[in-house]
Amino acid sequence: MTNKPNRIKAVKNVFEIVENVGELDGCGVRELADHMDIPKSTAHIYLKTLEDAGYAVKQNGEYQLSLRFLRVGGQIRHNNNLYQVGRNEIDDLALATGEVATIGCEEDGYRVMLYRTEPTGAIFNNAPTGEYTRMHWTALGKALLSQKSNEEITEIADSHGLPRATEHTISNCDALLDEIETIRSQGYAVEAEERVKGVKSVAILLESDFETPDAAISVAGPKHDYTPERIQEELLPALQNTANVVELKSKHY
């Protein structure tokens, strides 16, 4: 007798195929088979099945994920109350600061970028909306971690690891917990080239009435523009003003 829950292994396999095709930005059957270390015949069957279902297209001998995934993801985001309330305020935040502005939340121990916007001339790092990243890489993710207990943070670190994105990334759990304690006491998180070299970010938590995971907002820009004086005198007040508006709107949405 086993206590293992019932699962459909083929479904898990399909999503692993999907994630790997996306990671490869399109691929042939042999490339996918080599990348995943699976038989070529297995890769072919899954790719053809996805194509038949309309979730993959074949162009110039390579399979790409189809725009049906955009439809599914777009519908999920459209139905998200936090996105509906926050997106216009994030646009205003980007215009007010001249920086990339983001609203995001936590799901399954990852930071999820729910919406981002950037004014003309702002930095651009090709991060797509919906991107999942490690929580400890970003100011937004670290702000979200600050709402969790140390035990929960340790569980996330044990489960997902603390890999480096740059040489500045925190990769030790004790060091991460120390920084989270600083974030709790000062009320905001700073990302100093921990995900992308040359980029700094500042984030604060949102308090909303939505029955959703914890959420946060952030601004990001070139590190030389993020002096302690500008963070305190301009960026944090702008972030707090945006948070206040989003929180107020959430009570009446």
C-alpha positions in Angstrom: 0.0 0.0 0.0 1.3 3.4 -0.9 0.5 6.9 0.3 1.7 8.6 -2.8 -1.0 10.8 -4.4 -2.4 9.9 -7.8 -0.8 11.9 -10.6 -0.9 11.6 -14.4 2.7 11.4 -15.5 1.9 12.2 -19.1 0.5 15.6 -18.1 3.7 16.4 -16.2 5.8 15.3 -19.2 3.8 17.6 -21.5 4.5 20.7 -19.4 8.2 19.7 -19.1 8.2 19.6 -23.0 6.4 23.0 -23.2 8.9 24.6 -20.8 11.9 23.2 -22.6 10.6 24.3 -26.0 10.1 27.8 -24.6 13.6 27.7 -23.0 15.1 26.8 -26.4 13.1 29.4 -28.2 12.0 26.8 -30.7 13.7 23.6 -31.6 13.8 20.5 -33.8 13.0 17.0 -32.6 16.6 16.0 -32.2 17.6 19.2 -30.4 14.8 18.8 -27.9 15.6 15.1 -27.4 19.3 15.9 -26.8 18.4 18.8 -24.5 16.1 16.7 -22.4 18.0 13.4 -22.7 14.9 11.6 -24.0 14.4 9.3 -27.0 14.0 11.1 -30.3 10.7 9.2 -30.9 9.3 10.4 -27.6 10.2 14.0 -28.4 8.6 13.7 -31.8 5.3 12.3 -30.4 4.9 15.0 -27.8 5.8 17.8 -30.3 3.3 16.4 -32.9 0.6 16.1 -30.2 1.1 19.7 -29.2 1.0 20.7 -32.8 -2.3 18.8 -33.4 -3.8 20.5 -30.3 -2.8 23.9 -31.6 -0.3 24.7 -28.9 2.8 24.3 -31.1 3.5 25.4 -34.7 6.2 24.1 -37.0 8.1 26.7 -39.0 11.3 26.0 -41.1 11.7 22.6 -39.5 11.5 23.9 -35.9 8.7 23.7 -33.4 7.6 26.9 -31.6 5.0 27.3 -28.9 1.9 28.8 -30.4 0.1 32.1 -29.5 -2.6 30.0 -27.8 -0.4 30.3 -24.7 -0.7 34.1 -25.0 -4.5 33.7 -25.1 -4.5 31.6 -22.0 -2.0 33.8 -20.1 -3.8 36.9 -21.2 -7.1 35.7 -19.9 -5.6 34.7 -16.5 -4.1 38.2 -16.1 -7.2 39.9 -17.3 -9.2 38.2 -14.6 -6.7 39.2 -11.9 -8.1 42.0 -9.8 -4.7 43.3 -8.7 -3.7 43.7 -12.4 -6.9 45.5 -13.2 -6.5 48.0 -10.3 -2.7 48.4 -10.5 -1.8 48.7 -14.1 -2.7 52.3 -14.7 -1.0 53.3 -11.4 2.2 51.5 -12.5 2.1 53.4 -15.8 1.9 56.7 -13.8 4.7 55.6 -11.6 7.0 54.9 -14.6 6.2 58.4 -16.0 6.7 60.1 -12.6 10.1 58.5 -12.0 11.4 58.0 -15.6 12.1 54.4 -14.6 10.9 50.9 -15.4 8.0 50.2 -13.0 6.7 46.7 -12.0 3.9 45.1 -10.1 4.3 41.5 -9.1 3.4 38.7 -6.7 4.6 35.4 -5.3 3.6 32.0 -6.6 5.1 28.7 -5.6 8.2 30.3 -4.2 8.9 32.5 -7.3 8.5 36.1 -8.0 6.0 36.6 -10.9 6.0 39.8 -12.9 2.3 40.6 -13.3 2.8 43.9 -15.2 5.7 46.1 -16.2 5.9 49.4 -18.0 8.7 51.7 -19.0 8.9 55.3 -20.3 10.9 56.3 -23.3 14.6 56.2 -22.6 14.3 53.8 -19.6 16.5 50.8 -19.3 15.3 47.7 -21.0 16.4 44.1 -20.2 13.9 42.1 -22.2 12.1 40.7 -19.1 8.7 39.6 -20.3 5.5 40.1 -18.4 4.6 36.8 -16.6 8.3 36.1 -16.0 9.1 33.8 -13.1 12.4 34.6 -11.3 14.0 33.5 -8.1 12.8 35.6 -5.1 16.2 36.5 -3.9 17.3 38.0 -7.2 15.1 41.0 -7.2 14.0 43.8 -4.9 10.4 42.9 -5.5 11.0 39.3 -4.6 12.9 40.2 -1.5 10.1 42.5 -0.4 7.7 39.6 -0.8 9.9 37.4 1.2 9.9 39.9 4.0 6.2 39.0 4.7 7.1 35.4 5.3 8.5 33.8 8.4 12.2 32.8 8.5 11.1 29.2 8.5 9.1 29.8 5.3 12.0 31.6 3.7 14.4 28.7 4.6 11.9 26.2 3.0 11.9 28.2 -0.2 15.7 28.4 -0.3 15.9 24.6 0.4 13.3 23.8 -2.3 14.5 26.1 -5.1 18.1 26.8 -4.1 19.9 30.1 -4.0 21.7 30.2 -7.4 23.6 33.3 -8.5 22.5 35.5 -11.4 25.5 37.8 -10.9 28.5 37.9 -8.6 26.4 40.2 -6.4 23.6 37.7 -5.8 23.0 36.5 -2.3 23.7 32.8 -2.3 23.7 32.0 1.4 20.6 31.5 3.4 21.9 33.2 6.6 22.9 36.2 4.6 19.5 36.3 2.9 17.7 36.1 6.3 19.9 39.0 7.5 18.9 41.1 4.5 15.3 40.3 5.0 15.4 41.5 8.6 16.9 44.8 7.3 14.0 45.0 4.8 11.4 44.4 7.5 12.9 47.2 9.7 13.4 49.8 7.0 10.2 49.0 5.1 11.6 48.6 1.6 13.9 46.3 -0.4 16.9 47.2 -2.6 18.3 45.1 -5.4 21.9 46.0 -6.2 23.0 44.3 -9.4 21.8 41.0 -8.0 20.0 40.0 -11.1 21.4 42.2 -13.9 24.7 43.9 -13.7 24.5 47.7 -13.7 20.9 47.7 -12.6 19.4 48.7 -9.2 15.8 48.4 -8.0 13.7 49.5 -5.1 10.5 47.8 -4.0 7.8 48.1 -1.3 4.9 45.8 -0.3 1.3 46.4 -1.2 -1.5 45.9 1.3 -4.7 45.1 -0.6 -8.1 43.6 0.1 -7.7 41.1 -2.6 -7.7 37.4 -1.8 -4.4 37.0 -3.6 -0.8 36.2 -2.7 1.3 39.1 -1.3 2.1 41.7 -3.9 4.7 44.4 -4.3 5.7 47.2 -6.6 9.1 48.3 -7.8 11.1 50.7 -9.9 14.4 49.8 -11.6 17.1 51.8 -13.4 20.9 52.3 -13.9 22.8 51.9 -10.6 24.4 55.3 -10.8 21.0 56.9 -10.7 20.0 55.1 -7.6 21.8 57.1 -5.0 20.7 56.8 -1.3 19.5 60.4 -1.5 17.4 59.8 -4.6 16.0 56.6 -3.2 14.9 58.4 0.0 13.8 61.7 -1.4 12.2 60.7 -4.7 11.7 57.0 -5.4 10.3 55.8 -2.0 7.8 58.7 -1.8 6.7 57.9 -5.4 6.4 54.2 -4.6 4.5 54.9 -1.4 2.1 57.2 -3.2 1.4 54.6 -5.9 0.9 51.9 -3.2 -1.6 54.1 -1.4 -3.6 54.6 -4.5 -3.6 50.9 -5.4 -4.6 50.0 -1.9 -7.4 52.5 -1.8 -8.7 51.4 -5.1 -8.6 47.8 -4.0 -11.0 48.5 -1.2 -13.6 49.7 -3.7 -13.0 47.3 -6.6 
